[in-house]
Amino acid sequence: MEKSNKKNPAKKKNSSKKKRKPKVYIPLNSIISLCAIIVGICTAFLLIYSFSTSLKSSPKKKSPVEKVVEKEIIPEPLKAPEKEKGVSKKTPDTNKTEAPVTKPVPEKKAVQSEKTPSPVKKEVEEKKELPPVVSEEKKVPKKTSDIPAIPLAVNSAKLVILFDDAGQNLSQLEKCISLPFPVTVAVLPRLPHSREAAVKVRASGNEVILHQPMQSVNPNVNPGSGAIKPGMTEDEIRTILFQNINEIAPITGMNNHEGSLITADAEKMSWIMNYASTEGIYFLDSRTNVETKVPYVGRALGYSYYERNIFLDNKKTRENIIAEFMKGLSIANKNGAAIMIGHVWSAEILPGILAELYPLAIEKGYKFTTVSNSGALITP
């Protein structure tokens, strides 16, 4: 009985072995591959999440149509009147509510809008850049091509314009004394308007001298009333000078009208220059004769005098007047002054040309003055 109740150990071992579950073995390389797949999936999720977050935070790109619309809506034209002159500034309507504040435009977009401005802004800029319409006559003064370049003045060289033969025509005289610079006018005696001409010249602030008639070398030339002639004595000459001077006085000097015969006569010139010295007036030699004895008498008797350098209108043409004026500039630069004689009867051409030359000469440093202020007095 005891033998039969005992259990066989071998059988127990076999039964326990039967109860155990079979073990599953996974290869190592499979585990590693699985882990790699899981890590890749997680990384992909992280990338997707971060990309979606960045899209939400970044501003939305606008289409070209939206950009054009935005350029018209962005309040750049409101700033334009402050920067651009000449554009009228509209008064804001106080009844309207304020527009909502728009988001600031990125810097790159602002630059792009400047490169391609809206049609309204472009039209305003074009209007701003256009200069005011000015007629050519007002903008650029007329330049005459026939006037040569004016040379620079040497030591403020002085120019004297002396108009001879006044007393016959007052309207011609008016043009001569209306120039924008001082002039000297020589008035002929015993003419219809001699006294009135002298008054007009003095009233204009210009200098008056006697234009004393004298006989020329040509006996057929009539020097006019009140002239000094070859057969006259000293007393006769002094009487004529006294009468002529008192007709148009006060005067500062006198010069000869015609007189090529008398100025070549040393004796008669000594009487004339002596009388001028006694009256306290100067004598100006018009140099109508190269044989003039005025320099000789001046040295011999110690009389100071002036002399003419240029005749402006011996040929009454524009070309000649300009050419003679240019010669006068050269003499003024050499001697300090130049005395240039013209005539009242050239009033239709001479004053106009001088008015053209005046600003050009002033710009180069020349000074216009009268005979007595020229400093051209010749002293022996």
C-alpha positions as CSV (number, residue, x, y, z in Angstrom):
1,M,0.0,0.0,0.0
2,E,2.8,2.3,0.9
3,K,4.5,1.6,-2.4
4,S,1.5,2.3,-4.4
5,N,0.9,5.7,-2.7
6,K,4.3,7.1,-3.5
7,K,4.6,9.2,-6.4
8,N,7.2,8.8,-9.0
9,P,9.6,11.8,-9.0
10,A,10.3,11.3,-12.7
11,K,6.7,11.8,-13.5
12,K,6.5,14.9,-11.5
13,K,9.4,16.4,-13.4
14,N,7.8,15.6,-16.7
15,S,4.5,17.1,-15.6
16,S,6.2,20.4,-14.6
17,K,7.9,20.6,-17.9
18,K,4.6,20.3,-19.6
19,K,3.0,23.1,-17.7
20,R,5.7,25.8,-18.6
21,K,5.0,28.1,-21.5
22,P,7.3,28.1,-24.4
23,K,9.8,31.2,-24.5
24,V,9.7,33.6,-27.5
25,Y,13.1,35.0,-28.6
26,I,13.1,38.3,-30.7
27,P,16.3,38.9,-32.6
28,L,18.4,41.9,-31.5
29,N,18.5,43.5,-34.9
30,S,14.7,43.6,-35.1
31,I,14.6,45.5,-31.7
32,I,17.0,48.1,-33.0
33,S,15.0,48.6,-36.2
34,L,11.8,49.1,-34.2
35,C,13.4,51.6,-32.0
36,A,14.7,53.5,-35.0
37,I,11.3,53.6,-36.5
38,I,9.7,54.9,-33.3
39,V,12.4,57.7,-33.0
40,G,11.9,58.7,-36.7
41,I,8.1,58.9,-36.1
42,C,8.5,61.1,-33.1
43,T,11.0,63.4,-34.9
44,A,8.6,63.8,-37.8
45,F,5.8,64.8,-35.4
46,L,8.1,67.4,-33.7
47,L,9.1,68.9,-37.1
48,I,5.5,69.1,-38.2
49,Y,4.5,70.8,-34.9
50,S,7.3,73.4,-35.0
51,F,6.6,74.2,-38.7
52,S,2.9,74.8,-38.1
53,T,3.7,77.0,-35.1
54,S,6.1,79.1,-37.2
55,L,3.4,79.5,-39.9
56,K,1.0,80.8,-37.3
57,S,3.5,83.4,-35.9
58,S,4.9,84.6,-39.3
59,P,2.8,87.3,-41.3
60,K,0.8,86.0,-44.1
61,K,2.3,86.7,-47.6
62,K,0.0,88.9,-49.7
63,S,-0.8,88.4,-53.3
64,P,0.2,91.0,-55.9
65,V,-3.4,92.2,-56.0
66,E,-3.5,92.7,-52.2
67,K,-0.2,94.6,-52.4
68,V,-1.7,97.0,-55.0
69,V,-4.8,97.5,-52.9
70,E,-2.7,98.0,-49.8
71,K,-0.7,100.7,-51.5
72,E,-3.9,102.7,-52.1
73,I,-5.1,102.1,-48.5
74,I,-1.9,102.6,-46.5
75,P,-1.9,106.2,-45.3
76,E,1.2,107.2,-47.2
77,P,-0.6,110.0,-49.1
78,L,-1.4,111.5,-45.6
79,K,2.3,111.9,-45.0
80,A,3.0,113.3,-48.5
81,P,1.7,116.8,-48.0
82,E,4.1,117.3,-45.1
83,K,7.1,116.2,-47.1
84,E,6.1,117.6,-50.5
85,K,5.8,121.3,-50.9
86,G,3.2,122.8,-53.2
87,V,0.6,120.1,-52.4
88,S,-2.5,121.4,-50.8
89,K,-3.3,119.8,-47.4
90,K,-6.9,118.8,-47.0
91,T,-8.6,119.7,-43.7
92,P,-9.7,116.5,-41.9
93,D,-13.4,116.0,-41.3
94,T,-14.0,116.1,-37.6
95,N,-17.4,114.3,-38.0
96,K,-15.7,111.2,-39.3
97,T,-14.4,108.5,-36.9
98,E,-10.7,107.8,-36.9
99,A,-9.7,105.0,-39.3
100,P,-8.5,101.8,-37.6
101,V,-4.8,101.7,-37.0
102,T,-3.2,99.6,-39.7
103,K,-0.4,97.2,-39.0
104,P,3.1,98.6,-39.8
105,V,4.3,97.6,-43.2
106,P,7.6,95.7,-43.1
107,E,10.6,97.7,-44.2
108,K,11.2,95.8,-47.4
109,K,7.6,96.4,-48.5
110,A,8.0,100.1,-47.8
111,V,11.0,100.2,-50.1
112,Q,9.2,98.3,-52.8
113,S,6.3,100.8,-52.6
114,E,8.7,103.7,-53.1
115,K,10.1,102.1,-56.2
116,T,6.7,101.5,-57.7
117,P,4.5,104.4,-56.3
118,S,0.8,104.5,-56.8
119,P,-0.5,106.5,-59.8
120,V,-1.8,109.3,-57.5
121,K,1.6,109.7,-55.7
122,K,3.5,109.5,-59.0
123,E,1.3,112.3,-60.4
124,V,2.0,114.5,-57.4
125,E,5.8,113.9,-57.6
126,E,5.8,114.8,-61.3
127,K,3.9,118.0,-60.6
128,K,6.4,118.8,-57.8
129,E,9.5,118.3,-60.0
130,L,8.2,120.5,-62.9
131,P,9.8,124.0,-62.6
132,P,7.5,127.1,-62.9
133,V,6.9,128.2,-66.4
134,V,9.0,131.3,-67.1
135,S,9.2,133.0,-70.5
136,E,12.6,133.0,-72.1
137,E,12.7,136.8,-72.3
138,K,12.4,137.1,-68.5
139,K,14.6,134.1,-67.6
140,V,17.6,134.8,-69.8
141,P,18.5,138.3,-70.7
142,K,19.2,139.0,-74.3
143,K,22.8,138.6,-75.3
144,T,24.2,140.3,-78.3
145,S,26.7,138.2,-80.2
146,D,28.4,141.2,-81.8
147,I,29.7,142.6,-78.5
148,P,33.1,141.1,-77.8
149,A,34.3,140.0,-74.4
150,I,35.0,142.9,-72.1
151,P,38.5,142.8,-70.5
152,L,38.9,143.1,-66.8
153,A,39.5,146.7,-65.6
154,V,42.9,147.6,-64.4
155,N,42.8,149.5,-61.1
156,S,39.1,150.4,-61.5
157,A,39.7,152.3,-64.8
158,K,37.4,155.2,-65.4
159,L,35.2,155.8,-68.5
160,V,33.9,159.2,-69.5
161,I,31.1,159.6,-72.0
162,L,30.8,163.2,-73.4
163,F,27.9,164.2,-75.6
164,D,28.7,167.1,-77.9
165,D,26.3,169.5,-79.8
166,A,23.5,169.8,-77.3
167,G,21.1,172.8,-77.7
168,Q,19.3,172.0,-80.9
169,N,17.0,169.0,-80.1
170,L,15.7,168.4,-76.5
171,S,14.1,165.0,-77.2
172,Q,17.4,163.7,-78.5
173,L,19.1,165.2,-75.4
174,E,16.7,163.4,-73.1
175,K,17.9,160.0,-74.3
176,C,21.5,160.9,-73.6
177,I,20.9,162.2,-70.1
178,S,18.6,159.3,-69.2
179,L,21.4,156.7,-69.2
180,P,22.1,154.8,-65.9
181,F,25.5,156.5,-65.4
182,P,26.8,160.0,-65.2
183,V,27.7,161.8,-68.4
184,T,29.1,165.2,-69.5
185,V,27.2,167.3,-72.0
186,A,28.7,170.1,-74.1
187,V,26.1,172.7,-75.0
188,L,26.4,174.8,-78.1
189,P,25.6,178.5,-77.5
190,R,23.1,180.7,-79.2
191,L,20.8,177.9,-80.4
192,P,17.0,177.8,-79.9
193,H,17.3,175.4,-76.8
194,S,20.8,176.2,-75.5
195,R,19.8,177.6,-72.2
196,E,17.0,175.0,-71.6
197,A,19.3,172.2,-72.6
198,A,21.9,173.3,-69.9
199,V,19.1,173.5,-67.3
200,K,17.9,170.0,-68.2
201,V,21.4,168.5,-68.0
202,R,22.1,170.0,-64.6
203,A,18.6,168.9,-63.3
204,S,19.5,165.3,-64.3
205,G,22.6,165.5,-62.1
206,N,25.0,165.4,-65.1
207,E,27.9,167.8,-65.9
208,V,27.5,170.8,-68.3
209,I,30.3,172.4,-70.3
210,L,30.4,175.0,-73.1
211,H,30.8,173.6,-76.6
212,Q,32.7,176.6,-78.0
213,P,32.5,177.0,-81.8
214,M,35.8,177.6,-83.5
215,Q,36.8,177.9,-87.2
216,S,38.0,174.7,-88.9
217,V,40.7,174.4,-91.4
218,N,38.1,174.2,-94.1
219,P,36.9,177.7,-94.7
220,N,33.6,176.5,-96.2
221,V,32.5,174.9,-92.9
222,N,30.4,177.4,-90.8
223,P,31.2,176.8,-87.1
224,G,27.9,178.6,-86.1
225,S,27.0,181.6,-84.1
226,G,29.3,182.8,-81.3
227,A,32.4,181.2,-83.0
228,I,36.0,182.2,-82.6
229,K,37.6,183.1,-86.0
230,P,41.1,183.6,-87.2
231,G,41.1,187.4,-87.5
232,M,39.8,188.1,-83.9
233,T,41.8,189.9,-81.3
234,E,42.2,188.7,-77.7
235,D,39.6,191.2,-76.4
236,E,37.1,190.0,-79.0
237,I,37.8,186.4,-78.1
238,R,37.3,187.1,-74.4
239,T,34.1,188.9,-75.1
240,I,32.6,186.0,-77.0
241,L,33.7,183.5,-74.3
242,F,32.1,185.7,-71.6
243,Q,28.8,185.9,-73.5
244,N,28.6,182.2,-74.4
245,I,29.5,181.0,-70.8
246,N,27.0,183.3,-69.2
247,E,24.2,182.0,-71.5
248,I,24.4,178.5,-70.1
249,A,26.2,179.0,-66.8
250,P,27.0,177.6,-64.4
251,I,29.5,175.3,-66.1
252,T,32.6,173.3,-65.1
253,G,34.6,173.6,-68.4
254,M,34.5,174.0,-72.2
255,N,35.8,172.2,-75.3
256,N,36.1,173.2,-78.9
257,H,33.4,172.6,-81.6
258,E,35.2,172.2,-85.0
259,G,38.2,174.5,-84.4
260,S,40.9,172.6,-86.3
261,L,42.3,176.0,-87.5
262,I,42.1,177.7,-84.1
263,T,43.5,174.9,-82.0
264,A,46.5,174.9,-84.3
265,D,47.1,178.6,-83.5
266,A,49.3,178.7,-80.4
267,E,48.6,182.5,-79.8
268,K,44.9,182.2,-79.9
269,M,44.9,179.0,-77.7
270,S,47.0,180.8,-75.1
271,W,44.3,183.5,-74.9
272,I,41.5,180.9,-74.7
273,M,43.3,178.8,-72.0
274,N,44.2,181.9,-70.0
275,Y,40.6,183.0,-69.9
276,A,39.4,179.5,-68.9
277,S,42.0,179.5,-66.1
278,T,40.8,183.0,-64.9
279,E,37.1,181.8,-64.8
280,G,38.1,178.6,-62.9
281,I,36.9,176.2,-65.6
282,Y,38.8,173.6,-67.5
283,F,39.6,173.3,-71.2
284,L,39.2,170.0,-73.0
285,D,40.9,169.6,-76.4
286,S,38.6,167.7,-78.7
287,R,41.7,167.1,-80.9
288,T,40.1,167.8,-84.2
289,N,43.6,168.5,-85.6
290,V,46.7,166.5,-85.1
291,E,48.6,169.8,-85.2
292,T,46.9,171.1,-82.1
293,K,49.0,173.5,-80.0
294,V,47.1,172.9,-76.7
295,P,49.9,170.6,-75.3
296,Y,52.5,173.1,-76.3
297,V,50.6,176.1,-74.7
298,G,49.9,174.0,-71.6
299,R,53.6,173.2,-71.1
300,A,54.8,176.8,-71.9
301,L,52.3,178.6,-69.7
302,G,51.7,175.9,-67.1
303,Y,48.0,175.4,-67.9
304,S,46.4,172.0,-67.1
305,Y,43.9,170.6,-69.6
306,Y,42.0,167.4,-70.7
307,E,42.0,165.8,-74.1
308,R,39.6,163.5,-76.0
309,N,40.8,159.9,-76.5
310,I,38.0,158.4,-78.7
311,F,35.3,159.6,-81.1
312,L,32.5,157.0,-80.7
313,D,30.2,158.0,-83.7
314,N,32.3,159.4,-86.5
315,K,30.7,156.4,-88.4
316,K,27.2,156.2,-87.0
317,T,27.0,152.4,-87.2
318,R,26.7,149.8,-84.4
319,E,29.8,148.0,-85.4
320,N,31.9,151.2,-85.3
321,I,30.5,152.4,-82.0
322,I,31.3,149.1,-80.3
323,A,34.7,148.9,-81.8
324,E,35.6,152.5,-80.7
325,F,34.3,151.7,-77.2
326,M,36.6,148.7,-77.0
327,K,39.5,150.9,-77.9
328,G,38.5,153.3,-75.1
329,L,38.7,150.4,-72.6
330,S,42.2,149.7,-73.6
331,I,43.2,153.3,-73.2
332,A,41.5,153.5,-69.8
333,N,43.4,150.4,-68.6
334,K,46.6,151.9,-69.8
335,N,46.2,155.5,-68.6
336,G,43.6,155.1,-65.8
337,A,40.8,156.9,-67.7
338,A,39.4,157.4,-71.2
339,I,37.4,160.3,-72.5
340,M,35.0,159.2,-75.3
341,I,33.0,161.8,-77.3
342,G,29.7,161.1,-78.9
343,H,27.0,163.4,-80.3
344,V,23.5,164.2,-79.3
345,W,22.4,163.8,-82.9
346,S,23.3,160.1,-82.6
347,A,20.5,159.6,-80.0
348,E,18.6,157.0,-82.1
349,I,21.5,154.6,-81.8
350,L,24.3,155.6,-79.4
351,P,22.5,155.8,-76.1
352,G,21.0,152.3,-76.7
353,I,24.4,150.7,-77.4
354,L,25.9,152.4,-74.4
355,A,23.1,151.1,-72.2
356,E,24.0,147.6,-73.4
357,L,27.7,148.0,-72.8
358,Y,27.3,149.7,-69.4
359,P,26.4,146.5,-67.2
360,L,29.1,144.5,-69.0
361,A,31.7,147.1,-68.2
362,I,30.6,147.5,-64.6
363,E,30.7,143.8,-64.1
364,K,34.4,143.8,-65.2
365,G,35.3,146.6,-62.7
366,Y,35.1,149.8,-64.8
367,K,33.7,153.1,-63.4
368,F,31.6,155.6,-65.3
369,T,32.1,159.3,-64.4
370,T,32.3,162.8,-65.7
371,V,35.2,164.7,-67.1
372,S,35.9,166.7,-63.9
373,N,35.9,163.5,-61.8
374,S,37.9,161.4,-64.2
375,G,41.4,162.2,-62.8
376,A,42.5,162.5,-66.5
377,L,43.7,166.1,-66.1
378,I,47.0,166.6,-67.9
379,T,49.3,168.8,-65.8
380,P,52.6,170.2,-67.3
